[in-house]
Every structure is written in C-alpha cells, then in structure tokens.
Amino acid sequence: MDRPVLVIGNKNYSSWSLRPWLLLRHFGVEFDEVRLALDTPGFASEVLQHSPTGKVPALRDGALLVWDSLAICEYANERWLGGRGWPADLVQRAVARAAAAEMHSGFTALRSQLPMNSRRQPDGDRWDAAAQADINRIRALWSELRRQYGAGGEFLFGQFGIVDAMFAPVAVRFDGYGVAAEGVAGEYLQALLALPALREWRQAGAAESEHVAATDDLRQPV
C-alpha cells in the first residue's frame, strides 16, 4: 500500500504542522512529507490541492483526507498507534483530552505575540499581560498534570502522547523567547526539547531558506 502523505508548512514556522508530524515520527509511523512554504506567492494555489481549508497540516491516507491537526492525531492513534496516543486509564484519558483541547482552541495571546520561530534566540520579554496570563496557565497546567499523572515517565502522563504533541510548539516558543519554566514545569519543558523527533524537526527548520519578517525580526515589538 502507498504510504500516507502529511502536508505541512515550513518547519521553522508552522506550529500546527509540528503536532501531527511529531506524533507520527516519534511512534515510527512511515509517511511521505509534502512541505509548502508559508507566505509565498504559490502557497495559496498549492495548498488547495491538498487541503479544502487552504491551511496545513493535512493528511491523506489512500482516499481519506484529514485536514485538522488534532483530528490527524486522533486518526493516527486509531490507525497506527493502537491507542498509545492517549493514556490507557479512562480518567487520565479524559483529562489528557481536555488539556489537548484547551491547547487546540486557546492561548490566543501567546500565539499572536510569541509566534512560532524555531531558530529564534531570546532577546528579552516582549509580551503583554494577556500573553503572560497564557504563560502562567500553561506552566501551572504542566505542573499539575506532571504531579498528578506523570509518574511513569518524563511527559505529562508519563509516556509521550497526543497531549504532549499538542504542547510541543509551546516548548519551542518558550525556548526561543526565553520564557522561564521552573521546577516540574521546567523539567517537562526540557524533556520536550530533548525529544529526538523534535530535535530533528528544529534542525530541519534551522536549515530552511525561507524567512517571514514578522517572526525573524528579533527586535520586532509586540
């Protein structure tokens, strides 16, 4: 059978693309990759050949098309992972899904003021109170989940899963903008950043030639 195809944006900038890519790569699912450069003249026409929303990521598996990052992760969990993407325990699985959904739909100030840029280096705090509130919530959530459910490993529910893939772009943002995380939250941040698949993604992003001024200008104010 043909391998599934995952359509992504630039590895340096596309936080949504990172999530399913990371999950598939971590669990050793073989797939072909189509990378489309964001914010380029050809992107709009190219992406519509792969995604009905005109956005990335999108996954094609045979005749099936899935065009949302969390939906792709859910499909991969059922199709290839045998359920390993979520905790086996019913209660933990419900909490993990709630945390993943909160990331999927929330933290808009963080997203807008600390845009994804995998090669960015910290140069001082450049965010307002709304983004700081998002940061505080994320750090508190990480600490709470690690303390309650993380005894079996380094990640939020012990072993790496979908909820960790959802928060991986936040780890890249925290690293690139110099957002401090201490204690349990800091240990989790370092575990994410050390994940081999995430290191592979970031190395590839650093080698990309495309630049988006809004995220590459290290002096740009909020």
MIVO-124862 format. One line per 2 residues: their letters; for each residue x, y, z of N, C-alpha, C. Coordinates in nm, 3 decimals, m for minus. Layout:
A> X/Y/Z/X/Y/Z/X/Y/Z | ...
This chain:
MD> 0.083/m0.120/0.000/0.000/0.000/0.000/0.087/0.125/0.000 | 0.035/0.233/m0.060/0.106/0.359/m0.057/0.113/0.412/0.085
RP> 0.221/0.484/0.115/0.235/0.542/0.248/0.145/0.665/0.259 | 0.100/0.697/0.380/0.024/0.821/0.397/0.110/0.942/0.366
VL> 0.045/1.050/0.331/0.115/1.174/0.296/0.071/1.283/0.393 | 0.168/1.344/0.460/0.140/1.455/0.550/0.188/1.584/0.484
VI> 0.095/1.677/0.465/0.125/1.807/0.406/0.147/1.907/0.519 | 0.262/1.971/0.518/0.299/2.062/0.627/0.347/2.195/0.571
GN> 0.361/2.292/0.659/0.424/2.419/0.624/0.571/2.415/0.660 | 0.635/2.533/0.660/0.776/2.543/0.697/0.796/2.484/0.836
KN> 0.902/2.409/0.854/0.930/2.354/0.986/0.974/2.463/1.084 | 1.024/2.572/1.032/1.063/2.680/1.121/0.943/2.753/1.181
YS> 0.833/2.759/1.107/0.721/2.845/1.147/0.589/2.774/1.177 | 0.565/2.658/1.123/0.430/2.601/1.127/0.407/2.517/1.251
SW> 0.353/2.579/1.354/0.327/2.510/1.480/0.222/2.400/1.463 | 0.120/2.428/1.384/0.015/2.327/1.365/0.069/2.205/1.293
SL> 0.159/2.224/1.199/0.217/2.111/1.127/0.304/2.025/1.218 | 0.372/2.090/1.311/0.461/2.017/1.401/0.387/1.908/1.478
RP> 0.267/1.935/1.521/0.198/1.844/1.613/0.179/1.703/1.555 | 0.110/1.687/1.443/0.096/1.551/1.390/0.226/1.493/1.339
WL> 0.313/1.577/1.282/0.443/1.529/1.234/0.520/1.466/1.349 | 0.523/1.533/1.462/0.596/1.485/1.578/0.539/1.353/1.629
LL> 0.408/1.344/1.635/0.345/1.221/1.682/0.380/1.104/1.591 | 0.366/1.123/1.461/0.397/1.016/1.366/0.544/0.976/1.373
RH> 0.632/1.075/1.376/0.775/1.046/1.377/0.816/0.976/1.507 | 0.765/1.023/1.619/0.802/0.964/1.748/0.764/0.816/1.754
FG> 0.647/0.783/1.700/0.599/0.645/1.707/0.643/0.561/1.587 | 0.726/0.618/1.502/0.783/0.540/1.393/0.687/0.508/1.281
VE> 0.583/0.588/1.263/0.491/0.568/1.152/0.556/0.621/1.025 | 0.564/0.540/0.923/0.625/0.582/0.797/0.526/0.664/0.716
FD> 0.571/0.778/0.666/0.484/0.864/0.586/0.570/0.946/0.492 | 0.507/0.993/0.386/0.573/1.087/0.294/0.534/1.228/0.334
EV> 0.623/1.319/0.312/0.606/1.457/0.355/0.603/1.551/0.235 | 0.504/1.639/0.233/0.497/1.746/0.135/0.505/1.877/0.212
RL> 0.610/1.954/0.188/0.631/2.079/0.260/0.600/2.197/0.168 | 0.509/2.283/0.213/0.472/2.402/0.137/0.519/2.525/0.214
AL> 0.586/2.615/0.148/0.640/2.735/0.213/0.529/2.835/0.239 | 0.508/2.869/0.364/0.405/2.965/0.402/0.440/3.105/0.351
DT> 0.335/3.185/0.332/0.353/3.326/0.296/0.437/3.346/0.170 | 0.419/3.256/0.075/0.484/3.270/m0.055/0.376/3.280/m0.162
PG> 0.407/3.336/m0.279/0.303/3.355/m0.382/0.233/3.226/m0.424 | 0.305/3.115/m0.424/0.243/2.992/m0.471/0.170/2.912/m0.366
FA> 0.181/2.955/m0.238/0.123/2.874/m0.132/m0.028/2.855/m0.147 | m0.099/2.965/m0.174/m0.245/2.959/m0.177/m0.296/2.860/m0.281
SE> m0.235/2.858/m0.398/m0.281/2.766/m0.500/m0.234/2.623/m0.473 | m0.114/2.609/m0.419/m0.062/2.476/m0.391/m0.139/2.407/m0.279
VL> m0.168/2.481/m0.174/m0.229/2.416/m0.058/m0.370/2.367/m0.088 | m0.440/2.435/m0.178/m0.576/2.392/m0.211/m0.578/2.260/m0.288
QH> m0.464/2.219/m0.338/m0.455/2.087/m0.400/m0.453/1.977/m0.294 | m0.428/2.015/m0.169/m0.413/1.917/m0.062/m0.514/1.934/0.051
SP> m0.563/2.056/0.073/m0.646/2.084/0.190/m0.763/2.172/0.150 | m0.887/2.134/0.185/m1.003/2.216/0.146/m1.011/2.347/0.220
TG> m0.940/2.360/0.334/m0.943/2.483/0.411/m0.837/2.583/0.368 | m0.745/2.538/0.282/m0.634/2.624/0.245/m0.531/2.640/0.355
KV> m0.530/2.546/0.450/m0.438/2.552/0.561/m0.366/2.418/0.576 | m0.254/2.421/0.647/m0.181/2.299/0.681/m0.189/2.280/0.832
PA> m0.179/2.154/0.877/m0.145/2.033/0.804/m0.268/1.965/0.746 | m0.242/1.868/0.659/m0.345/1.779/0.607/m0.281/1.643/0.588
LR> m0.359/1.539/0.611/m0.309/1.402/0.595/m0.395/1.330/0.494 | m0.330/1.267/0.396/m0.401/1.181/0.303/m0.355/1.038/0.324
DG> m0.452/0.950/0.349/m0.424/0.808/0.364/m0.515/0.734/0.268 | m0.461/0.699/0.153/m0.546/0.642/0.048/m0.645/0.746/0.000
AL> m0.773/0.711/0.002/m0.878/0.803/m0.040/m0.920/0.899/0.070 | m0.872/0.877/0.191/m0.915/0.958/0.305/m0.830/1.083/0.318
LV> m0.895/1.197/0.342/m0.827/1.323/0.370/m0.870/1.372/0.507 | m0.773/1.403/0.592/m0.799/1.461/0.725/m0.724/1.593/0.731
WD> m0.792/1.702/0.768/m0.734/1.835/0.750/m0.725/1.919/0.877 | m0.718/1.858/0.991/m0.701/1.932/1.116/m0.597/1.860/1.200
SL> m0.513/1.935/1.269/m0.400/1.874/1.340/m0.444/1.775/1.446 | m0.540/1.813/1.530/m0.585/1.722/1.635/m0.659/1.602/1.576
AI> m0.737/1.626/1.471/m0.807/1.515/1.405/m0.708/1.418/1.342 | m0.598/1.470/1.286/m0.495/1.384/1.231/m0.433/1.298/1.341
CE> m0.406/1.359/1.455/m0.351/1.283/1.568/m0.447/1.175/1.615 | m0.574/1.209/1.622/m0.674/1.110/1.663/m0.681/0.995/1.562
YA> m0.679/1.028/1.435/m0.683/0.924/1.332/m0.558/0.836/1.341 | m0.443/0.899/1.353/m0.318/0.822/1.364/m0.321/0.730/1.484
NE> m0.378/0.778/1.595/m0.387/0.696/1.715/m0.466/0.569/1.691 | m0.574/0.579/1.617/m0.657/0.462/1.589/m0.602/0.378/1.475
RW> m0.541/0.444/1.379/m0.496/0.374/1.257/m0.364/0.300/1.277 | m0.270/0.363/1.349/m0.135/0.306/1.356/m0.083/0.283/1.499
LG> m0.134/0.356/1.596/m0.073/0.352/1.729/m0.139/0.255/1.825 | m0.249/0.196/1.787/m0.317/0.103/1.877/m0.362/0.167/2.006
GR> m0.396/0.295/2.002/m0.444/0.365/2.121/m0.337/0.423/2.209 | m0.208/0.407/2.173/m0.100/0.453/2.260/m0.088/0.606/2.268
GW> m0.160/0.676/2.183/m0.153/0.822/2.185/m0.219/0.885/2.305 | m0.309/0.812/2.371/m0.376/0.860/2.492/m0.348/0.766/2.608
PA> m0.357/0.814/2.732/m0.340/0.725/2.847/m0.442/0.611/2.844 | m0.403/0.496/2.895/m0.492/0.380/2.896/m0.605/0.397/2.997
DL> m0.579/0.468/3.105/m0.680/0.488/3.210/m0.787/0.586/3.165 | m0.913/0.553/3.192/m1.026/0.634/3.147/m1.019/0.777/3.200
VQ> m0.994/0.792/3.329/m0.989/0.926/3.389/m0.873/1.006/3.332 | m0.756/0.945/3.325/m0.641/1.015/3.270/m0.662/1.051/3.124
RA> m0.726/0.962/3.050/m0.753/0.989/2.909/m0.845/1.111/2.894 | m0.944/1.121/2.979/m1.036/1.235/2.973/m0.963/1.366/3.005
VA> m0.877/1.362/3.107/m0.802/1.483/3.143/m0.703/1.521/3.033 | m0.637/1.421/2.976/m0.543/1.448/2.867/m0.615/1.510/2.748
RA> m0.733/1.461/2.716/m0.809/1.518/2.605/m0.851/1.662/2.636 | m0.888/1.689/2.760/m0.926/1.825/2.797/m0.807/1.920/2.782
AA> m0.690/1.876/2.825/m0.570/1.961/2.814/m0.533/1.984/2.668 | m0.543/1.878/2.585/m0.512/1.893/2.443/m0.611/1.986/2.375
AE> m0.738/1.975/2.411/m0.840/2.062/2.352/m0.821/2.207/2.396 | m0.780/2.228/2.521/m0.752/2.364/2.568/m0.640/2.427/2.486
MH> m0.537/2.350/2.456/m0.428/2.400/2.373/m0.475/2.425/2.231 | m0.558/2.334/2.179/m0.604/2.343/2.041/m0.685/2.470/2.016
SG> m0.763/2.511/2.116/m0.856/2.623/2.094/m0.820/2.750/2.167 | m0.720/2.746/2.255/m0.695/2.862/2.340/m0.559/2.925/2.323
FT> m0.523/3.007/2.424/m0.392/3.072/2.433/m0.365/3.161/2.312 | m0.465/3.240/2.274/m0.453/3.323/2.154/m0.351/3.436/2.171
AL> m0.339/3.491/2.291/m0.240/3.597/2.310/m0.098/3.543/2.296 | m0.074/3.426/2.351/0.056/3.363/2.335/0.087/3.339/2.188
RS> m0.009/3.286/2.115/0.012/3.255/1.974/0.048/3.380/1.894 | m0.023/3.490/1.920/m0.005/3.610/1.838/0.121/3.687/1.876
QL> 0.156/3.688/2.003/0.269/3.771/2.047/0.402/3.695/2.051 | 0.395/3.563/2.058/0.516/3.481/2.054/0.501/3.381/1.939
PM> 0.503/3.430/1.815/0.481/3.340/1.701/0.592/3.236/1.690 | 0.554/3.123/1.635/0.648/3.011/1.620/0.766/3.052/1.533
NS> 0.885/3.032/1.586/1.008/3.055/1.511/1.114/2.967/1.574 | 1.139/2.853/1.512/1.225/2.752/1.573/1.369/2.795/1.586
RR> 1.413/2.891/1.503/1.553/2.933/1.512/1.571/3.062/1.592 | 1.467/3.111/1.652/1.475/3.235/1.728/1.560/3.219/1.854
QP> 1.632/3.327/1.892/1.709/3.330/2.015/1.649/3.436/2.108 | 1.644/3.410/2.238/1.582/3.505/2.331/1.650/3.642/2.326
DG> 1.568/3.749/2.337/1.625/3.883/2.342/1.542/3.972/2.434 | 1.485/3.914/2.540/1.409/3.993/2.637/1.260/3.973/2.622
DR> 1.187/4.000/2.729/1.042/3.983/2.730/0.977/4.085/2.639 | 0.889/4.039/2.550/0.822/4.129/2.456/0.675/4.091/2.444
WD> 0.610/4.072/2.558/0.468/4.034/2.556/0.394/4.107/2.666 | 0.262/4.115/2.653/0.182/4.191/2.746/0.119/4.100/2.852
AA> 0.028/4.159/2.932/m0.031/4.085/3.043/m0.116/3.968/2.996 | m0.180/3.983/2.880/m0.264/3.874/2.830/m0.180/3.753/2.794
AQ> m0.068/3.776/2.726/0.022/3.665/2.693/0.084/3.607/2.820 | 0.115/3.692/2.917/0.170/3.641/3.043/0.069/3.553/3.115
AD> m0.059/3.588/3.108/m0.162/3.504/3.169/m0.167/3.367/3.101 | m0.152/3.365/2.969/m0.145/3.236/2.898/m0.024/3.155/2.944
IN> 0.090/3.221/2.956/0.212/3.154/3.000/0.193/3.095/3.140 | 0.133/3.176/3.230/0.112/3.129/3.367/0.020/3.007/3.370
RI> m0.084/3.009/3.289/m0.177/2.897/3.285/m0.107/2.771/3.232 | m0.029/2.785/3.129/0.041/2.669/3.073/0.138/2.610/3.175
RA> 0.215/2.695/3.240/0.311/2.643/3.339/0.239/2.574/3.454 | 0.128/2.633/3.498/0.052/2.570/3.607/m0.009/2.437/3.563
LW> m0.059/2.433/3.440/m0.118/2.310/3.388/m0.013/2.201/3.376 | 0.102/2.235/3.321/0.210/2.137/3.311/0.246/2.081/3.448
SE> 0.261/2.169/3.546/0.299/2.125/3.680/0.193/2.035/3.740 | 0.068/2.073/3.726/m0.042/1.996/3.782/m0.049/1.856/3.720
LR> m0.043/1.849/3.587/m0.054/1.720/3.520/0.066/1.631/3.551 | 0.185/1.688/3.552/0.304/1.608/3.584/0.294/1.551/3.725
RQ> 0.252/1.633/3.820/0.245/1.586/3.959/0.139/1.479/3.978 | 0.026/1.494/3.911/m0.084/1.401/3.930/m0.070/1.274/3.849
YG> m0.017/1.286/3.726/m0.027/1.174/3.632/0.106/1.134/3.568 | 0.215/1.203/3.598/0.337/1.183/3.521/0.438/1.087/3.578
AG> 0.399/1.006/3.675/0.496/0.921/3.744/0.563/0.818/3.652 | 0.498/0.782/3.543/0.551/0.675/3.458/0.653/0.716/3.355
GE> 0.694/0.843/3.355/0.790/0.888/3.255/0.814/1.036/3.265 | 0.867/1.096/3.159/0.906/1.237/3.160/0.795/1.331/3.113
FL> 0.685/1.276/3.062/0.587/1.360/2.994/0.462/1.378/3.081 | 0.364/1.450/3.030/0.253/1.492/3.114/0.180/1.375/3.179
FG> 0.166/1.267/3.104/0.101/1.147/3.157/0.199/1.029/3.157 | 0.323/1.058/3.181/0.426/0.956/3.184/0.492/0.940/3.049
QF> 0.428/0.863/2.962/0.481/0.839/2.828/0.432/0.945/2.730 | 0.512/0.973/2.629/0.476/1.072/2.528/0.347/1.033/2.457
GI> 0.261/1.133/2.434/0.135/1.108/2.366/0.084/1.231/2.295 | m0.040/1.226/2.253/m0.100/1.335/2.176/m0.097/1.467/2.252
VD> m0.127/1.463/2.380/m0.130/1.588/2.456/0.007/1.654/2.457 | 0.114/1.575/2.460/0.249/1.633/2.455/0.279/1.690/2.317
AM> 0.232/1.622/2.212/0.249/1.675/2.077/0.179/1.809/2.062 | 0.065/1.824/2.127/m0.008/1.950/2.118/0.069/2.064/2.184
FA> 0.144/2.033/2.290/0.218/2.138/2.360/0.361/2.156/2.308 | 0.404/2.073/2.215/0.542/2.084/2.166/0.574/2.222/2.108
PV> 0.484/2.284/2.028/0.518/2.418/1.978/0.532/2.521/2.089 | 0.464/2.501/2.201/0.480/2.591/2.314/0.621/2.580/2.371
AV> 0.673/2.457/2.376/0.810/2.439/2.422/0.908/2.513/2.332 | 0.886/2.509/2.201/0.972/2.581/2.107/0.960/2.731/2.130
RF> 0.838/2.779/2.153/0.819/2.922/2.180/0.890/2.961/2.310 | 0.870/2.885/2.416/0.934/2.918/2.543/1.085/2.924/2.527
DG> 1.141/2.831/2.453/1.285/2.827/2.432/1.333/2.947/2.350 | 1.259/2.981/2.246/1.301/3.088/2.157/1.282/3.227/2.211
YG> 1.185/3.244/2.301/1.157/3.376/2.358/1.209/3.390/2.500 | 1.273/3.286/2.552/1.330/3.294/2.686/1.227/3.294/2.797
VA> 1.117/3.223/2.778/1.015/3.213/2.882/1.063/3.114/2.988 | 1.071/3.160/3.112/1.122/3.075/3.219/1.017/2.972/3.260
AE> 1.064/2.853/3.290/0.980/2.748/3.349/1.066/2.675/3.449 | 1.019/2.670/3.572/1.100/2.612/3.679/1.032/2.489/3.738
GV> 1.105/2.418/3.818/1.050/2.303/3.889/1.000/2.196/3.794 | 0.885/2.140/3.826/0.827/2.032/3.747/0.800/2.077/3.604
AG> 0.748/2.199/3.588/0.720/2.251/3.454/0.848/2.266/3.373 | 0.955/2.310/3.437/1.082/2.324/3.368/1.140/2.191/3.326
EY> 1.125/2.090/3.409/1.173/1.957/3.374/1.096/1.903/3.253 | 0.967/1.928/3.251/0.886/1.883/3.137/0.927/1.956/3.010
LQ> 0.949/2.086/3.021/0.993/2.164/2.905/1.122/2.106/2.847 | 1.216/2.074/2.932/1.342/2.019/2.883/1.324/1.880/2.823
AL> 1.232/1.802/2.877/1.204/1.669/2.820/1.149/1.682/2.679 | 1.059/1.779/2.657/1.007/1.801/2.523/1.116/1.845/2.428
LA> 1.197/1.941/2.470/1.302/1.993/2.382/1.407/1.887/2.349 | 1.425/1.789/2.437/1.524/1.684/2.415/1.469/1.568/2.333
LP> 1.340/1.567/2.306/1.280/1.457/2.230/1.348/1.446/2.094 | 1.398/1.329/2.056/1.472/1.319/1.929/1.393/1.369/1.808
AL> 1.265/1.339/1.801/1.187/1.383/1.686/1.175/1.534/1.682 | 1.162/1.598/1.797/1.153/1.744/1.800/1.288/1.805/1.764
RE> 1.395/1.747/1.808/1.528/1.796/1.769/1.547/1.785/1.618 | 1.500/1.676/1.561/1.509/1.658/1.416/1.431/1.767/1.343
WR> 1.310/1.795/1.389/1.226/1.899/1.329/1.296/2.035/1.334 | 1.352/2.069/1.449/1.413/2.200/1.466/1.540/2.214/1.383
QA> 1.617/2.107/1.373/1.736/2.112/1.290/1.700/2.134/1.144 | 1.593/2.068/1.098/1.548/2.089/0.961/1.497/2.231/0.942
GA> 1.426/2.284/1.041/1.376/2.421/1.033/1.489/2.522/1.026 | 1.594/2.498/1.102/1.707/2.591/1.101/1.776/2.595/0.966
AE> 1.763/2.487/0.889/1.828/2.480/0.757/1.742/2.537/0.645 | 1.618/2.572/0.675/1.530/2.625/0.571/1.577/2.763/0.527
SE> 1.554/2.795/0.402/1.599/2.924/0.348/1.493/3.032/0.356 | 1.365/2.994/0.372/1.258/3.094/0.373/1.261/3.175/0.502
HV> 1.221/3.300/0.490/1.214/3.388/0.606/1.082/3.464/0.603 | 1.018/3.471/0.719/0.899/3.553/0.736/0.937/3.666/0.829
AA> 0.932/3.789/0.779/0.988/3.902/0.853/0.925/3.918/0.990 | 0.795/3.893/1.001/0.726/3.917/1.128/0.779/3.830/1.240
TD> 0.835/3.714/1.208/0.886/3.626/1.312/1.038/3.620/1.315 | 1.104/3.659/1.207/1.251/3.656/1.205/1.314/3.783/1.259
DL> 1.239/3.892/1.266/1.294/4.016/1.318/1.299/4.007/1.471 | 1.417/3.985/1.526/1.428/3.964/1.670/1.402/4.092/1.748
RQ> 1.399/4.206/1.683/1.376/4.333/1.753/1.233/4.381/1.738 | 1.149/4.303/1.674/1.013/4.350/1.649/0.935/4.362/1.779
PV> 0.871/4.476/1.808/0.793/4.489/1.931/0.664/4.410/1.923 | 0.602/4.389/2.040/0.473/4.320/2.045/0.369/4.404/1.974
